């Protein structure tokens, strides 16, 4: 026993001696490091970090940098030609933004938002002869706001109006890559193809929806204006916007959970007055006239929490009482339809079957019927003597898809398919540009679209 203690004591003495030597040396070494250029080196490293870090102009207002990259491969087949392009997915395009806020007191605060969209190639503007479409940057948000807990928020500048996305409410991953009610974003910039193979030189599939692809009842994002939002009351919020050239709209939204269901819904009304920046629409075609351009739209998204089953539904209507006073129809025998309507549904299941993240499987259907507009169709394509006036249009689409989320990387990979059918009725015009009474239908090829890609958020 004594021998064992001596043996252990010798081992322990050796370890303690080593530690004492190390400890004794450490202060000496540390002291040596503190001398010379150590502090200068530390200051230099801090300066480097500051130079590579996003900084604020002051310490009072917060700064958050956020964004996403959403790119994919879009395969298309118009019946006579097919190809595949790498594009930015405009269902929720690549973007970068800056936002922040500061507290004024217990109830009041102020904030701001700057957001820029980025397209390397455009999923809703490319054509058979142009793989890029519109590229570059677009300003999505540039506004400040003042918020009060009791009275609500006032927003001044460029941003979403009250009815923006009112027909697109969606609580699932499909909102990022396959909007059920905004189908133009997936390949509808392709030019119309006749069943005999002729390609239109001035009309695309997206123009079968309204005049440039916007849904009836859907709000605008391109106006600078003033928006008021109420505080939330039992899940309900109301908002109203006045913007440039007397564009205005109002909306009511709800978000809540009950009976095992997550529900988000909204309805809205918008008025487009003469002079509003609505290019190539009857609403802006007649100056010094009271406009009768108004629209109504809404949508609902319901998710069953336990099963993951979901359904999204949207619909809208737009009425343009000025269309019969345009050059095309003012003295024509044709009395044009002044209404545009659509409805769309998407349903499926979204559950976390794996540890990676949620899996989404869905199917969808879309239907649009539109009246006349102020655009004309090329004579050769329409088989008319002169440029053809557009009397009515329609578009039907159905599809399905799947998505897989990867929570650890804030990444979602997706694959979608859509089949698109379009129709268009036209009337020949006179040399002076007035529609005649002969209406005919242009036979169009169907369109098939497959989109595979991913979105990563930061």
Kinemage of the C-alpha trace (Angstrom):
@kinemage 1
@onewidth
@group {chain A} dominant
@subgroup {mainchain}
@vectorlist {calphas} color= white
{ca unk a 1} P 0.000 0.000 0.000
{ca unk a 2} L 2.756 2.419 0.965
{ca unk a 3} L 4.667 1.458 -2.133
{ca unk a 4} L 1.554 2.097 -4.199
{ca unk a 5} L 1.118 5.526 -2.671
{ca unk a 6} L 4.707 6.369 -3.369
{ca unk a 7} L 4.311 5.220 -6.919
{ca unk a 8} L 1.107 7.212 -7.383
{ca unk a 9} L 2.593 10.157 -5.555
{ca unk a 10} L 5.559 10.162 -7.925
{ca unk a 11} L 3.216 10.169 -10.955
{ca unk a 12} L 1.098 12.936 -9.502
{ca unk a 13} L 4.160 14.972 -8.628
{ca unk a 14} L 5.316 14.745 -12.223
{ca unk a 15} L 1.934 15.952 -13.552
{ca unk a 16} L 1.737 18.805 -11.031
{ca unk a 17} L 5.259 19.868 -11.870
{ca unk a 18} L 4.376 19.933 -15.548
{ca unk a 19} L 1.271 22.024 -14.905
{ca unk a 20} L 3.225 24.464 -12.758
{ca unk a 21} L 5.784 24.871 -15.482
{ca unk a 22} L 3.029 25.475 -18.039
{ca unk a 23} L 1.203 27.920 -15.788
{ca unk a 24} L 4.436 29.634 -14.955
{ca unk a 25} L 5.278 30.039 -18.576
{ca unk a 26} L 1.781 31.088 -19.699
{ca unk a 27} L 1.765 34.493 -18.034
{ca unk a 28} L 5.241 35.156 -19.385
{ca unk a 29} L 4.222 34.198 -22.896
{ca unk a 30} L 0.933 36.155 -22.650
{ca unk a 31} L 2.704 39.171 -21.306
{ca unk a 32} L 5.132 38.951 -24.165
{ca unk a 33} L 2.232 38.807 -26.651
{ca unk a 34} L 0.691 41.913 -25.121
{ca unk a 35} L 3.775 43.818 -25.880
{ca unk a 36} L 4.976 44.893 -29.292
{ca unk a 37} L 2.395 44.962 -32.116
{ca unk a 38} L -0.359 42.788 -30.598
{ca unk a 39} L -2.865 45.606 -30.048
{ca unk a 40} L -2.184 47.089 -33.446
{ca unk a 41} L -2.783 43.678 -35.008
{ca unk a 42} L -6.069 43.344 -33.093
{ca unk a 43} L -7.225 46.773 -34.259
{ca unk a 44} L -6.343 45.849 -37.836
{ca unk a 45} L -8.425 42.674 -37.616
{ca unk a 46} L -11.410 44.623 -36.222
{ca unk a 47} L -11.101 47.127 -39.066
{ca unk a 48} L -11.152 44.275 -41.610
{ca unk a 49} L -14.309 42.822 -40.066
{ca unk a 50} L -16.013 46.209 -40.098
{ca unk a 51} L -15.106 46.676 -43.756
{ca unk a 52} L -16.754 43.379 -44.729
{ca unk a 53} L -19.868 43.747 -42.562
{ca unk a 54} L -23.112 45.519 -43.490
{ca unk a 55} L -23.257 48.590 -41.284
{ca unk a 56} L -25.950 51.053 -40.359
{ca unk a 57} L -25.695 54.800 -40.567
{ca unk a 58} L -26.729 55.078 -36.929
{ca unk a 59} L -27.379 52.969 -33.859
{ca unk a 60} L -31.038 53.934 -33.550
{ca unk a 61} L -32.566 52.073 -36.494
{ca unk a 62} L -32.059 48.327 -37.013
{ca unk a 63} L -30.850 46.829 -40.294
{ca unk a 64} L -31.765 43.384 -41.606
{ca unk a 65} L -30.492 42.049 -44.923
{ca unk a 66} L -32.651 39.311 -46.453
{ca unk a 67} L -33.429 37.739 -49.799
{ca unk a 68} L -33.676 34.608 -51.890
{ca unk a 69} L -32.428 32.966 -55.071
{ca unk a 70} L -35.039 31.131 -57.168
{ca unk a 71} L -33.729 29.548 -60.368
{ca unk a 72} L -34.852 26.564 -62.418
{ca unk a 73} L -34.987 24.793 -65.767
{ca unk a 74} L -38.211 25.359 -67.710
{ca unk a 75} L -38.978 22.891 -70.500
{ca unk a 76} L -41.661 23.942 -73.012
{ca unk a 77} L -43.417 22.388 -75.994
{ca unk a 78} L -45.746 24.499 -78.163
{ca unk a 79} L -46.755 21.672 -80.518
{ca unk a 80} L -44.184 22.491 -83.199
{ca unk a 81} L -41.106 23.459 -81.214
{ca unk a 82} L -39.678 22.486 -77.852
{ca unk a 83} L -36.708 23.571 -75.797
{ca unk a 84} L -35.450 24.060 -72.235
{ca unk a 85} L -34.162 27.314 -70.704
{ca unk a 86} L -32.565 28.159 -67.365
{ca unk a 87} L -34.661 31.013 -65.946
{ca unk a 88} L -35.435 33.004 -62.820
{ca unk a 89} L -38.753 31.733 -61.448
{ca unk a 90} L -40.996 34.796 -61.471
{ca unk a 91} L -43.593 33.114 -59.250
{ca unk a 92} L -41.309 34.405 -56.480
{ca unk a 93} L -38.271 35.829 -58.200
{ca unk a 94} L -34.731 36.209 -56.916
{ca unk a 95} L -34.397 39.304 -54.732
{ca unk a 96} L -32.443 41.125 -52.065
{ca unk a 97} L -33.871 43.485 -49.481
{ca unk a 98} L -33.114 45.707 -46.514
{ca unk a 99} L -35.544 46.453 -43.708
{ca unk a 100} L -35.442 47.823 -40.221
{ca unk a 101} L -37.294 49.705 -37.531
{ca unk a 102} L -36.845 51.815 -34.446
{ca unk a 103} L -39.015 52.304 -31.370
{ca unk a 104} L -40.217 55.836 -30.728
{ca unk a 105} L -41.923 55.020 -27.421
{ca unk a 106} L -44.072 52.260 -25.928
{ca unk a 107} L -46.777 52.462 -28.623
{ca unk a 108} L -45.102 54.171 -31.580
{ca unk a 109} L -42.412 52.879 -33.932
{ca unk a 110} L -41.078 53.678 -37.399
{ca unk a 111} L -39.441 51.572 -40.082
{ca unk a 112} L -38.493 51.164 -43.718
{ca unk a 113} L -38.090 48.629 -46.496
{ca unk a 114} L -36.015 48.550 -49.697
{ca unk a 115} L -36.316 45.507 -51.968
{ca unk a 116} L -34.919 44.827 -55.439
{ca unk a 117} L -36.003 41.960 -57.697
{ca unk a 118} L -33.337 40.318 -59.872
{ca unk a 119} L -33.871 38.317 -63.069
{ca unk a 120} L -31.038 36.538 -64.889
{ca unk a 121} L -33.726 35.308 -67.319
{ca unk a 122} L -37.471 35.748 -67.018
{ca unk a 123} L -39.810 32.758 -66.669
{ca unk a 124} L -42.804 34.838 -67.863
{ca unk a 125} L -41.171 36.873 -70.641
{ca unk a 126} L -38.966 34.503 -72.646
{ca unk a 127} L -40.161 33.486 -76.128
{ca unk a 128} L -39.392 30.862 -78.747
{ca unk a 129} L -36.673 33.144 -80.141
{ca unk a 130} L -35.481 34.809 -76.935
{ca unk a 131} L -34.272 32.586 -74.106
{ca unk a 132} L -33.874 35.487 -71.662
{ca unk a 133} L -36.884 37.785 -71.939
{ca unk a 134} L -36.675 40.808 -69.666
{ca unk a 135} L -33.591 40.654 -67.428
{ca unk a 136} L -31.991 42.897 -64.837
{ca unk a 137} L -33.368 44.524 -61.698
{ca unk a 138} L -36.717 46.007 -60.744
{ca unk a 139} L -37.569 48.036 -57.675
{ca unk a 140} L -40.207 46.230 -55.624
{ca unk a 141} L -40.250 48.261 -52.400
{ca unk a 142} L -39.006 51.704 -51.368
{ca unk a 143} L -41.070 52.996 -48.458
{ca unk a 144} L -41.115 54.071 -44.837
{ca unk a 145} L -43.857 53.627 -42.251
{ca unk a 146} L -45.091 54.794 -38.873
{ca unk a 147} L -46.829 52.228 -36.676
{ca unk a 148} L -48.998 52.518 -33.579
{ca unk a 149} L -50.187 49.492 -31.615
{ca unk a 150} L -53.682 50.938 -31.194
{ca unk a 151} L -54.239 52.883 -34.411
{ca unk a 152} L -52.395 50.874 -37.068
{ca unk a 153} L -49.746 51.606 -39.673
{ca unk a 154} L -49.307 54.246 -42.399
{ca unk a 155} L -46.938 53.380 -45.265
{ca unk a 156} L -45.592 55.991 -47.707
{ca unk a 157} L -43.764 55.125 -50.932
{ca unk a 158} L -43.491 52.231 -53.369
{ca unk a 159} L -44.790 48.847 -52.306
{ca unk a 160} L -47.740 46.485 -52.172
{ca unk a 161} L -51.187 48.037 -52.433
{ca unk a 162} L -54.102 46.903 -50.260
{ca unk a 163} L -55.231 44.242 -52.765
{ca unk a 164} L -51.775 42.990 -53.749
{ca unk a 165} L -51.862 39.135 -53.690
{ca unk a 166} L -55.523 39.222 -52.638
{ca unk a 167} L -56.309 36.497 -55.230
{ca unk a 168} L -53.180 34.433 -54.413
{ca unk a 169} L -53.387 33.681 -50.683
{ca unk a 170} L -51.457 30.476 -50.055
{ca unk a 171} L -50.081 28.860 -46.869
{ca unk a 172} L -48.017 26.148 -48.593
{ca unk a 173} L -44.664 25.828 -50.358
{ca unk a 174} L -46.326 26.136 -53.775
{ca unk a 175} L -46.490 29.931 -53.301
{ca unk a 176} L -42.769 30.055 -54.084
{ca unk a 177} L -42.810 28.207 -57.401
{ca unk a 178} L -46.337 27.546 -58.747
{ca unk a 179} L -48.963 30.204 -58.044
{ca unk a 180} L -52.345 28.660 -58.666
{ca unk a 181} L -54.001 31.934 -59.729
{ca unk a 182} L -51.133 33.742 -61.466
{ca unk a 183} L -50.317 31.265 -64.197
{ca unk a 184} L -48.561 33.749 -66.512
{ca unk a 185} L -45.396 33.475 -64.386
{ca unk a 186} L -44.684 29.980 -65.736
{ca unk a 187} L -43.836 30.175 -69.429
{ca unk a 188} L -46.747 32.213 -70.755
{ca unk a 189} L -44.451 34.755 -72.406
{ca unk a 190} L -44.205 32.281 -75.292
{ca unk a 191} L -45.735 33.584 -78.530
{ca unk a 192} L -49.074 32.158 -79.657
{ca unk a 193} L -48.767 29.197 -82.028
{ca unk a 194} L -51.483 28.330 -84.552
{ca unk a 195} L -52.431 24.696 -85.150
{ca unk a 196} L -50.879 25.003 -88.640
{ca unk a 197} L -47.549 26.075 -87.120
{ca unk a 198} L -47.655 29.854 -87.691
{ca unk a 199} L -46.196 31.924 -84.867
{ca unk a 200} L -47.615 35.298 -83.817
{ca unk a 201} L -45.241 38.243 -84.020
{ca unk a 202} L -47.007 40.379 -81.409
{ca unk a 203} L -49.214 38.249 -79.132
{ca unk a 204} L -48.184 35.888 -76.321
{ca unk a 205} L -50.164 33.369 -74.260
{ca unk a 206} L -50.028 35.691 -71.238
{ca unk a 207} L -51.938 38.341 -73.221
{ca unk a 208} L -54.928 36.028 -73.302
{ca unk a 209} L -55.293 37.009 -69.620
{ca unk a 210} L -56.377 40.659 -69.542
{ca unk a 211} L -53.944 42.571 -71.700
{ca unk a 212} L -50.646 41.577 -70.171
{ca unk a 213} L -51.289 38.692 -67.755
{ca unk a 214} L -52.598 40.391 -64.608
{ca unk a 215} L -55.505 38.661 -62.897
{ca unk a 216} L -58.912 40.334 -62.611
{ca unk a 217} L -59.292 41.484 -59.017
{ca unk a 218} L -55.566 41.427 -58.308
{ca unk a 219} L -53.830 44.532 -56.950
{ca unk a 220} L -50.826 46.404 -58.257
{ca unk a 221} L -47.333 46.738 -56.828
{ca unk a 222} L -45.856 49.326 -59.154
{ca unk a 223} L -47.488 52.452 -57.724
{ca unk a 224} L -46.041 54.895 -55.230
{ca unk a 225} L -48.748 55.833 -52.796
{ca unk a 226} L -50.061 55.849 -49.241
{ca unk a 227} L -51.429 52.734 -47.532
{ca unk a 228} L -53.186 52.455 -44.180
{ca unk a 229} L -53.392 49.131 -42.308
{ca unk a 230} L -55.494 48.600 -39.192
{ca unk a 231} L -54.236 46.667 -36.157
{ca unk a 232} L -55.281 43.002 -36.026
{ca unk a 233} L -58.623 42.376 -34.337
{ca unk a 234} L -59.586 38.720 -33.767
{ca unk a 235} L -57.480 37.727 -36.785
{ca unk a 236} L -58.924 40.431 -39.092
{ca unk a 237} L -57.026 43.336 -40.648
{ca unk a 238} L -58.260 45.984 -43.089
{ca unk a 239} L -56.247 48.180 -45.434
{ca unk a 240} L -56.685 50.914 -48.024
{ca unk a 241} L -54.355 52.447 -50.611
{ca unk a 242} L -54.360 55.639 -52.637
{ca unk a 243} L -51.669 55.767 -55.316
{ca unk a 244} L -50.496 57.740 -58.346
{ca unk a 245} L -53.171 58.974 -60.766
{ca unk a 246} L -56.010 58.179 -58.377
{ca unk a 247} L -55.591 54.421 -58.237
{ca unk a 248} L -57.210 53.214 -55.016
{ca unk a 249} L -58.247 49.945 -53.410
{ca unk a 250} L -59.459 48.460 -50.122
{ca unk a 251} L -59.103 44.971 -48.649
{ca unk a 252} L -60.115 42.845 -45.679
{ca unk a 253} L -57.982 39.867 -44.613
{ca unk a 254} L -58.245 37.124 -42.010
{ca unk a 255} L -55.736 34.690 -40.564
{ca unk a 256} L -56.392 32.294 -37.732
{ca unk a 257} L -56.662 28.699 -36.542
{ca unk a 258} L -59.701 26.846 -35.279
{ca unk a 259} L -61.172 23.320 -35.319
{ca unk a 260} L -57.808 21.935 -36.385
{ca unk a 261} L -57.680 24.177 -39.477
{ca unk a 262} L -55.271 26.976 -40.397
{ca unk a 263} L -57.226 29.525 -42.426
{ca unk a 264} L -56.038 32.569 -44.376
{ca unk a 265} L -58.446 34.551 -46.558
{ca unk a 266} L -59.026 37.952 -48.088
{ca unk a 267} L -61.341 40.006 -50.296
{ca unk a 268} L -60.705 43.327 -51.988
{ca unk a 269} L -62.072 45.995 -54.310
{ca unk a 270} L -60.045 48.258 -56.597
{ca unk a 271} L -60.774 51.278 -58.782
{ca unk a 272} L -58.625 52.274 -61.760
{ca unk a 273} L -59.184 55.851 -62.866
{ca unk a 274} L -58.295 57.431 -66.186
{ca unk a 275} L -54.614 58.203 -66.520
{ca unk a 276} L -53.442 55.385 -64.276
{ca unk a 277} L -50.324 53.742 -65.636
{ca unk a 278} L -52.140 50.758 -67.155
{ca unk a 279} L -50.537 50.514 -70.585
{ca unk a 280} L -52.669 49.311 -73.475
{ca unk a 281} L -55.908 49.113 -71.528
{ca unk a 282} L -59.132 50.932 -72.181
{ca unk a 283} L -58.911 52.318 -68.656
{ca unk a 284} L -56.048 54.563 -69.720
{ca unk a 285} L -57.016 54.973 -73.370
{ca unk a 286} L -59.504 57.818 -72.948
{ca unk a 287} L -58.304 61.060 -71.425
{ca unk a 288} L -60.510 63.582 -69.558
{ca unk a 289} L -63.207 61.007 -68.899
{ca unk a 290} L -64.473 59.503 -65.674
{ca unk a 291} L -63.308 55.912 -65.545
{ca unk a 292} L -65.575 52.982 -64.884
{ca unk a 293} L -62.768 50.475 -64.490
{ca unk a 294} L -63.206 48.518 -61.280
{ca unk a 295} L -62.440 45.031 -60.006
{ca unk a 296} L -63.229 42.682 -57.167
{ca unk a 297} L -61.249 39.624 -56.064
{ca unk a 298} L -60.492 37.283 -53.220
{ca unk a 299} L -58.990 33.974 -52.168
{ca unk a 300} L -58.832 31.498 -49.309
{ca unk a 301} L -56.263 28.959 -48.148
{ca unk a 302} L -57.205 26.175 -45.700
{ca unk a 303} L -54.778 23.635 -44.220
{ca unk a 304} L -55.809 20.729 -41.973
{ca unk a 305} L -53.085 20.728 -39.332
{ca unk a 306} L -53.040 17.016 -38.448
{ca unk a 307} L -53.277 15.507 -41.923
{ca unk a 308} L -51.594 18.241 -43.961
{ca unk a 309} L -54.424 18.257 -46.519
{ca unk a 310} L -54.915 21.709 -48.046
{ca unk a 311} L -56.956 23.642 -50.587
{ca unk a 312} L -56.323 27.081 -52.115
{ca unk a 313} L -59.053 28.875 -54.068
{ca unk a 314} L -59.116 32.277 -55.757
{ca unk a 315} L -61.419 34.228 -58.083
{ca unk a 316} L -61.803 37.706 -59.511
{ca unk a 317} L -63.747 39.948 -61.861
{ca unk a 318} L -62.818 43.164 -63.664
{ca unk a 319} L -65.223 45.428 -65.531
{ca unk a 320} L -64.208 48.061 -68.075
{ca unk a 321} L -67.077 50.240 -69.248
{ca unk a 322} L -64.759 52.333 -71.431
{ca unk a 323} L -63.830 49.611 -73.909
{ca unk a 324} L -66.718 50.445 -76.266
{ca unk a 325} L -65.484 54.031 -76.553
{ca unk a 326} L -62.003 53.192 -77.843
{ca unk a 327} L -60.975 53.695 -81.470
{ca unk a 328} L -61.465 50.002 -82.229
{ca unk a 329} L -65.106 49.825 -81.118
{ca unk a 330} L -66.495 53.371 -80.871
{ca unk a 331} L -68.089 53.317 -84.339
{ca unk a 332} L -68.095 49.540 -84.794
{ca unk a 333} L -71.132 47.313 -85.171
{ca unk a 334} L -69.533 45.011 -82.600
{ca unk a 335} L -70.592 45.577 -79.003
{ca unk a 336} L -67.579 44.255 -77.086
{ca unk a 337} L -67.739 42.295 -73.845
{ca unk a 338} L -66.433 44.514 -71.031
{ca unk a 339} L -65.915 41.803 -68.376
{ca unk a 340} L -62.951 39.610 -67.388
{ca unk a 341} L -63.332 36.749 -64.910
{ca unk a 342} L -61.224 33.924 -63.539
{ca unk a 343} L -61.261 31.222 -60.909
{ca unk a 344} L -58.551 28.814 -59.808
{ca unk a 345} L -58.100 25.969 -57.350
{ca unk a 346} L -55.117 24.057 -56.005
{ca unk a 347} L -55.350 21.117 -53.588
{ca unk a 348} L -53.023 18.522 -52.148
{ca unk a 349} L -51.149 17.414 -49.069
{ca unk a 350} L -48.145 18.939 -47.306
{ca unk a 351} L -46.543 16.978 -44.470
{ca unk a 352} L -43.181 16.437 -42.855
{ca unk a 353} L -42.688 12.778 -43.735
{ca unk a 354} L -38.907 12.989 -43.381
{ca unk a 355} L -36.528 14.840 -41.082
{ca unk a 356} L -35.427 17.044 -43.992
{ca unk a 357} L -38.600 19.145 -44.119
{ca unk a 358} L -42.095 19.313 -45.583
{ca unk a 359} L -43.096 17.393 -48.709
{ca unk a 360} L -45.851 18.879 -50.890
{ca unk a 361} L -47.893 16.998 -53.492
{ca unk a 362} L -50.643 18.880 -55.345
{ca unk a 363} L -52.898 19.291 -58.370
{ca unk a 364} L -54.407 22.492 -59.782
{ca unk a 365} L -56.895 23.953 -62.277
{ca unk a 366} L -57.280 27.486 -63.700
{ca unk a 367} L -59.942 29.060 -65.931
{ca unk a 368} L -60.105 32.582 -67.418
{ca unk a 369} L -62.652 34.243 -69.701
{ca unk a 370} L -62.030 37.750 -70.952
{ca unk a 371} L -63.741 40.358 -73.041
{ca unk a 372} L -62.336 42.735 -75.630
{ca unk a 373} L -59.235 44.867 -75.127
{ca unk a 374} L -57.439 47.571 -77.045
{ca unk a 375} L -54.726 45.342 -78.505
{ca unk a 376} L -54.696 44.060 -82.080
{ca unk a 377} L -53.409 40.769 -83.477
{ca unk a 378} L -51.113 40.531 -86.518
{ca unk a 379} L -53.163 40.105 -89.719
{ca unk a 380} L -51.189 37.162 -91.118
{ca unk a 381} L -51.589 35.192 -87.896
{ca unk a 382} L -55.284 36.062 -87.512
{ca unk a 383} L -55.945 35.417 -91.232
{ca unk a 384} L -57.522 38.855 -91.682
{ca unk a 385} L -56.988 41.598 -94.264
{ca unk a 386} L -55.883 44.189 -91.708
{ca unk a 387} L -54.759 44.005 -88.106
{ca unk a 388} L -57.366 42.073 -86.109
{ca unk a 389} L -59.200 43.557 -83.121
{ca unk a 390} L -59.318 41.254 -80.091
{ca unk a 391} L -62.980 40.644 -79.245
{ca unk a 392} L -62.588 37.948 -76.571
{ca unk a 393} L -59.949 35.646 -75.080
{ca unk a 394} L -59.811 32.599 -72.841
{ca unk a 395} L -57.230 30.425 -71.122
{ca unk a 396} L -57.527 27.093 -69.318
{ca unk a 397} L -54.755 25.310 -67.461
{ca unk a 398} L -54.355 22.190 -65.358
{ca unk a 399} L -51.297 20.642 -63.738
{ca unk a 400} L -49.643 18.955 -60.787
{ca unk a 401} L -46.333 18.930 -58.962
{ca unk a 402} L -44.206 18.019 -55.973
{ca unk a 403} L -41.836 19.894 -53.679
{ca unk a 404} L -39.394 18.927 -50.934
{ca unk a 405} L -38.197 21.317 -48.257
{ca unk a 406} L -34.803 21.116 -46.556
{ca unk a 407} L -35.147 23.101 -43.344
{ca unk a 408} L -31.459 22.980 -42.412
{ca unk a 409} L -30.591 24.919 -45.586
{ca unk a 410} L -33.783 27.021 -45.981
{ca unk a 411} L -34.051 25.297 -49.372
{ca unk a 412} L -37.025 23.979 -51.346
{ca unk a 413} L -36.646 21.844 -54.478
{ca unk a 414} L -39.648 21.581 -56.808
{ca unk a 415} L -40.995 19.968 -59.969
{ca unk a 416} L -44.219 21.083 -61.677
{ca unk a 417} L -46.178 20.367 -64.870
{ca unk a 418} L -48.869 22.431 -66.630
{ca unk a 419} L -50.962 21.946 -69.751
{ca unk a 420} L -52.315 25.209 -71.200
{ca unk a 421} L -55.153 25.732 -73.701
{ca unk a 422} L -55.903 29.168 -75.125
{ca unk a 423} L -58.557 30.661 -77.370
{ca unk a 424} L -58.966 34.041 -79.030
{ca unk a 425} L -61.734 35.592 -81.146
{ca unk a 426} L -60.933 38.477 -83.459
{ca unk a 427} L -62.537 40.832 -85.964
{ca unk a 428} L -60.936 42.382 -89.025
{ca unk a 429} L -60.373 46.123 -88.875
{ca unk a 430} L -60.728 48.843 -91.476
{ca unk a 431} L -57.769 50.848 -92.694
{ca unk a 432} L -58.708 53.480 -90.128
{ca unk a 433} L -58.514 50.914 -87.314
{ca unk a 434} L -62.202 50.243 -86.567
{ca unk a 435} L -63.444 46.685 -85.973
{ca unk a 436} L -65.811 45.227 -88.559
{ca unk a 437} L -68.722 42.934 -87.787
{ca unk a 438} L -67.053 39.672 -88.865
{ca unk a 439} L -65.823 37.718 -85.830
{ca unk a 440} L -63.726 34.554 -86.137
{ca unk a 441} L -61.746 32.271 -83.839
{ca unk a 442} L -58.020 31.660 -84.300
{ca unk a 443} L -57.096 27.962 -83.830
{ca unk a 444} L -54.304 27.742 -81.239
{ca unk a 445} L -51.913 24.974 -80.262
{ca unk a 446} L -51.830 23.787 -76.649
{ca unk a 447} L -48.758 24.404 -74.525
{ca unk a 448} L -46.940 21.978 -72.197
{ca unk a 449} L -44.627 23.276 -69.451
{ca unk a 450} L -42.339 21.421 -67.025
{ca unk a 451} L -40.493 23.437 -64.381
{ca unk a 452} L -37.728 21.975 -62.165
{ca unk a 453} L -35.774 24.158 -59.791
{ca unk a 454} L -35.095 25.352 -56.289
{ca unk a 455} L -35.416 28.363 -54.008
{ca unk a 456} L -33.020 29.130 -51.163
{ca unk a 457} L -33.737 31.940 -48.718
{ca unk a 458} L -31.400 33.970 -46.563
